[in-house]
Amino acid sequence: MRTLNLFTAVIVAVSFLTISNQVIADNTMIYWNDCVNIYRMNTDGTGRQQIITGMDSGFGLAVDSFSNKIYWTESYSRIRRANLDGSQIEDVITNKLCTTVALDPINSRLYWDDSDKLYSSNLDGTDIQPIENLEGLEPFDIEIDSAGSKIYCSGMSENIYRSNLDGSQFEYYHSNNLFMSDIALNLRDSKIYLSPFDNEQIAIANLDFSNMQYFTLPNFRNNCIALDLPTNKIYGGGWDLDSSSGYIWRANLDFSGYELIANNAYAVNIAIGPVPEPATILLLGLGALITKSFKLRTKSQSL
């Protein structure tokens, strides 16, 4: 009976994960900003919506899928957030020279810059803490590896930096005179993707910056990148060299299957985020109940 219960729990858990992942994948959207507005659309380029308007020098962008929030920097002086549909805009960080923002959803922390220093805070902007040993970097982009407790940062000095979340064990990689403007982490495969600003190339390396490889985009200069790991896709934004028009593109993680999915879309930053439905929450609850029930039954049988 115990074996049957275990088998049943495994089948239910696998089914639960498959269905819930599909629900999330079906609602994943691309978010991007053009310094003035923030937009979103489906991952195939359809259903474009303008959700935030009239920004003053908006740049950094991050999506918190757990809390259904979008964060961005604005006016080089503050961080703001809103619901994923653009409603309920509020200030989170003010009177700071912010240009980039990153999320650590597991620990509910926000990472951001103030001039040449890095800080973290709660998601609502409280409990601001400086990150020691990370001064003078002039960061352009920040990415967080929550599970590995690492922070990655691109800087104006053509270097890529990595350290623990508290700033210890600092290390860097010199990017061969390429200004790496954007970073995306593929923690599943232990890879980091790097996008040089205004350049046709995108680099892929191991998380320790070893085995750096470069891929050239066809007739296209790129600004920003984002990964959608459940579908094994990479998305990017920039402009076409011939027409100077803004485009958003996507490809497989190995850069096969490259295609343009949106035109007249000039992106200085891009992010991917699921838009959870009530069904997702229900499935998560069922999964938790099944797991708890199985643990209790196993414990009672062992007594």
Summary of the structure (lengths in Angstrom):
residues: 303
radius of gyration: 20.5
end to end distance: 15.1
largest distance: 73.4
contacts: 993
relative contact order: 0.14
helix: 17%
strand: 47%
